[in-house]
Structures are given as C-alpha cells and as structure tokens.
Amino acid sequence: MTVTSPAKIIEAAAVFVPPEKEPPPVVVTGFRLRPHGLFYCDADPDKEDLHLSGPFEVVAETRDATGGSWGVLLRWKDHDGREHEWAMPRALLAGDGTDYRRVLLDGGLSVAPGRRARELLTSYLAGVRVTARATCVDRTGWHGRVYVSPGRSFGDTEGERVLLQAAGTASDTKPRGTLDGWRKEVAALAVGNTRLAFALSAAFAGPLLYLLNAESGGVHFRGPSSIGKSCALHVAASAWGCPVHNWRATDNAAEALARGANDALLCLDELGQADGRAADAMGYMLSNGTGKARMNKDTSARPVTTWRVLFLSTGEIGLAEKAAEAGRKTKAGQEVRVLDIPADAGAGLGTFEALHGLVDGDAFARRVRLATETHRGHAADAFLEAITAADLDELAGAVRAGCERWKAAHLPAGADGQVQRAAGRFALIAAAGELAATMGVLPWPEGEAIKSAAACFDAWIGARGGKGPAEVAHGKAQVRAFLEAHGLSRFEPAWERDGSGNHLDLRIANRVGFRRRDGDGNWEYFALPEGFKEMCQGFNSKTLAAAMIDAGMLLPAAGKSQKPVRVPGNGTMKLYHFPAAALSDGGDDA
C-alpha cells in the first residue's frame, strides 16, 4: 500500500513505544545521588547535607549461578574522565569497609574520610537495590561458553552480563598502546626467533586448554644470565598485558596467581631466587591444577582452589636442579608437566637468532622490552573475540586435528610415553600460534609457530638425554657422573705394573671395581655387583643396565649384563664392563 498524505502517513504508522529503560536504583531513605556525588540528607532540615563520595552509578546487582556471592556492579569516572567498573562483593561491607574504600579510591572515586561519612556510605551500598542483574564469577576463564576476563566477557551471555567479581580491580592488566602497534613492534620481531615465537604462541594456548580438555603445565626456559630469557617472558606477557611474577612466592600467593591466570597465561621469572623445596612444590601444584585442602574456623572443609593454566618460566637452572638443592628428587611425570627447554637457541646470540636490523642481542632485547611496555594487553582480547565468535566445537576439532598433524610430523619413532605426552603440549602451543596467525592476531607467515615449536621440541629432547624414559636418561647421567667423579679413586688399577713389571699393590678405600687401559690408552671400568648397585642408587639397576647396553655404555656377554673377567690377583670375576666411551653421551639416543 502506498501512503501519500501526511494524515494517512500518521494513521498508517505504528504506535510509538518508547524503549524500556532500566528503572533507577531504589535509593535508601535519606540518601540522594546528585551530579556531584552521593549525599546523606538528615531528617532535620537545619542540618547540612553530608557529602559521602563522588558520583557513581549502581548498574546492577550481581550473584553467582547458585544464588550466592551477592554484590553490586558500580561504575564511575575518575578525574581524567576514564570510566571504571567494579563488581563489588557485598561481603566486603561486613567489616569496617577499608577494603572496598581502598578500591574506590584507587580507581579515582573520591570518598569522604570522616567516620560517620564512611559508615553512611557502607549503609547505602548495603541497602541500595536495582532491578538489573548480572551473573558474577570468582575467577577468570571459561564459564560454559562465555570467557570472562578481568575487563570484559566474551561470547554469548544469553542476555545477562557475566563478569568477574573480586575484592579488587585488575589495574595491572589494563591495555596500553594499540593492537596494530603491538603487531608491528612486538609480534613481528618474534619471526625467525624460535624461543620468542614459541613463548608468544604459548600465550594463546591457555584459552584452548578448556576447549581441548588439556591439562595444565609449564614451559621453563633454562640458561645462563643475560642471554635474553626474560625477554621471551615479557613478549608473551604483553599479549595479555599481565605482569611477570617472581618464583619466590608463598603457597597462598601461588594459588592466587594461578587462579588469576585461569585459562590465560602466568609468567614466572628467576627460578634461582626461590627456595628449592618451595619451588618444587609450587611447580607441582601449578601443573597439577589444584591447591591445598584447607579448613574453615569451624573445621569444615573449604572449597579446594582449582585452575587450568599454562605458565612460562625462566631460570639459570632447571626445576629438577633447584629441587635437588633441597635434597628433593623430581619424578619423571613432573618433568613432563614442566618442560625444561634450553634458552640458548644455538645461533651465538643467546635466546635470539634474528636481530631484525639491530646491531647485537642487547640492543634487540632493549628494543623488544620497550615495545612490550608501550603496546600490551590487546592481542589476547582480539584472540578471544575471534574464537568466541566461532563455533567452539568446530574450532576445538580443528585445533585437535592440527595437534595430531604436528605430532605426526615431529614425534620421533619409538618415542617413550613421556615424550609423546610432552609432544602434546608442544603441538598445542604450535596450534595456538598458528590459530592466532590465521585469525590475524599474529602477523606471522604460515608455519612460523609450527617451526618454532619443532625447534624447541628438538632442543628439549636433546637436553633430557634422548627419546627414552626420563628415568633412564637420568640414570645414565648419574652413572656417567659417578665414573667421572670416582673413576681414579675407587676403581683399582689391577692391570697396572710398576717399573719392575710387577702388578701395583694399591689399597683402594671403598672399592667399587677395577680399571685398565684399552688399546687407545683410555681407562675402561669394571664394576663389582655391589658397586654397580651403588652407581645406580635410586634407579632400577636391571632396567638401567639394559638401557645402558642399548646405548653402548655397558658391554654385555652372552646376552647378560655381567661378563666374566680375569682380574690379576683376584681370579675370574663377574663384572659390569664400561668402555671408555661410556664417559661420553654419544651413545645416547636422539
């Protein structure tokens, strides 16, 4: 139908229905929200209104999915006009209110200092009501199909906001600079630098743990000081805008750090500064994803803190060496949970391989560190926007397929189960980097993340002593170290003669076995059965003997690990024969 006249246009038009507005807060009696702030108006008209705080808005009341943890969502502007939001737990009002006022003041909202004003502000926040509702959660990360970060939520919230409710704000994660600046000044410099690219790829792996039902774990870059290890940490941290923490933390602090980085990224620097016992326990706790069980005052059990996190770490030594300082021995499973990767990339530039026009590694590191302080906190948001806009089930399937392709291409044949398990984490990090590049978050050519993960995987295998079980690699290293330390002092040179041609009569304290020179003049060693057990202390000697035979460290006879050897002055004895080559690691599998 065509309508021509103004009267008919009005007649044909639908009845105008103004959009619904959220009703204003139900103000507690005696309080007034004015343009200049919150005031208390005494019933006595002769008394002056009491100013309580600067202007703020009560946006919604919050509660968790079970109807507990009630709070209010507050919004205000600081003195520079920047907007702040905070989901304040109402439990903070139970005491004297110091904690909640500290957050408001820190966010630039003026709060009157007088005792009565403080008490009245607390009364207002305890009693104010609004009809709008928001669902609160107490940790970052995935909640169903919604990802909650300190600053915002990503994904379909089905009409109701989902937000983080905490006792404080996350000012240390506020973004700086721009995403484009970060791409050009930070991410682009990781191209050609396998350690930087691997660390940056790992920054995007945290949100994928939940989607793939993958376990928590860590990556530790180990190497001497001043080679650029910390630079890799700061590059990864800049994707989230998160701080780089120190390993020297209490159990409670470590749990809080892990919970705050749930489904995200945790960066820990300077393992060497931590106590060995505490570092070992902390590494296990972080990778296990579960905190300590604790009791309330009434002896009831508190809920155990849990998390999913991928953490990055640096140190001059590895976690196993740090634990050994305290007399602790890490298990092989722990060394798979926390992957110990040599930070030196082998190009003569420390952690770096490509300097992108800079004169040396020091200048390159300074440029990268400056760029990470200038541009930070944008990339993770862009990544989360992209993945939550996709079909999460299809996305998870694609990432899982990418992981399988990576393992098929890079996992060595016959690899031990521990190596296969570790390869899964390398594959996930490679897939995360490739996904971020495909989505335009990382300005990398195709395959950059795959290549960097492969280089770090090869370095990890080399550092651990091959593709076999870690226990075997450690056992062989222990035997080799024993021969190096005690070869001349605890192995009797039974075949040596003096100037007259007589066998030397030497008294060897705590004798482990015998030694003689081979055809090249090098020492070979023959261990007594009890001496061999001492050399293998802490390991299964039979399993280790078989592995050393395979590696050429131990020479068998007739399929047995011991061989009959005629020893001058002792007759024929069954001994374990270590050739001179046992002191090198050339026989180990790659």
Summary of the structure (lengths in Angstrom):
residues: 590
radius of gyration: 32.4
end to end distance: 81.2
largest distance: 133.9
contacts: 1911
relative contact order: 0.08
helix: 40%
strand: 19%
